[in-house]
Amino acid sequence: MSRGELTENVPADELALFINTQLYGLMVAWCMSDASVVGSAKTDAFFDSIIKPALMPYKL
């Protein structure tokens, strides 16, 4: 059974920079938008479309 663990060769520094940059951009877009934003729905979508694909090559 997979526990979602990552391999040892994960480029942690690069992924952390990538994730922080993406999240910062997302938060700036939310702040600049005059639309009502449901944060939890956007966070789930962000995880599914950005974070999961970025980590997939490094899953055990």
C-alpha positions as CSV (number, residue, x, y, z in Angstrom):
1,M,0.0,0.0,0.0
2,S,1.4,3.4,-1.0
3,R,1.6,6.0,1.7
4,G,2.4,8.8,-0.8
5,E,6.1,8.9,0.1
6,L,8.6,10.5,-2.2
7,T,11.9,9.3,-3.5
8,E,15.2,10.5,-2.1
9,N,16.1,12.4,-5.2
10,V,13.3,15.0,-4.8
11,P,14.7,18.5,-5.6
12,A,13.2,19.9,-2.4
13,D,14.6,23.4,-2.7
14,E,13.4,23.8,-6.3
15,L,10.0,22.4,-5.5
16,A,9.6,24.6,-2.5
17,L,10.5,27.7,-4.6
18,F,8.1,26.6,-7.3
19,I,5.2,26.0,-4.9
20,N,5.8,29.2,-3.0
21,T,5.9,31.2,-6.3
22,Q,2.6,29.5,-7.5
23,L,0.9,30.2,-4.1
24,Y,2.0,33.8,-4.0
25,G,0.7,34.4,-7.5
26,L,-2.6,32.7,-6.6
27,M,-3.0,34.9,-3.5
28,V,-2.2,38.1,-5.5
29,A,-4.8,37.1,-8.1
30,W,-7.4,36.5,-5.4
31,C,-6.6,39.9,-3.8
32,M,-6.8,41.7,-7.1
33,S,-10.1,40.1,-8.1
34,D,-13.3,41.7,-7.2
35,A,-15.1,38.4,-7.5
36,S,-16.1,36.3,-4.5
37,V,-13.6,33.5,-4.1
38,V,-14.1,30.4,-2.0
39,G,-10.6,29.7,-0.8
40,S,-11.0,26.0,0.0
41,A,-12.3,25.2,-3.5
42,K,-9.4,27.2,-5.1
43,T,-6.9,25.5,-2.8
44,D,-8.2,22.0,-3.8
45,A,-8.1,22.9,-7.5
46,F,-4.5,24.3,-7.0
47,F,-3.4,21.0,-5.4
48,D,-5.0,18.9,-8.1
49,S,-3.7,20.9,-11.0
50,I,-0.3,22.1,-9.8
51,I,1.1,20.3,-6.8
52,K,0.1,16.7,-7.6
53,P,1.6,16.8,-11.2
54,A,4.8,18.4,-9.8
55,L,5.3,15.6,-7.3
56,M,4.3,12.7,-9.4
57,P,7.7,12.0,-10.9
58,Y,9.1,11.6,-7.4
59,K,6.5,9.3,-5.9
60,L,7.7,5.8,-4.8
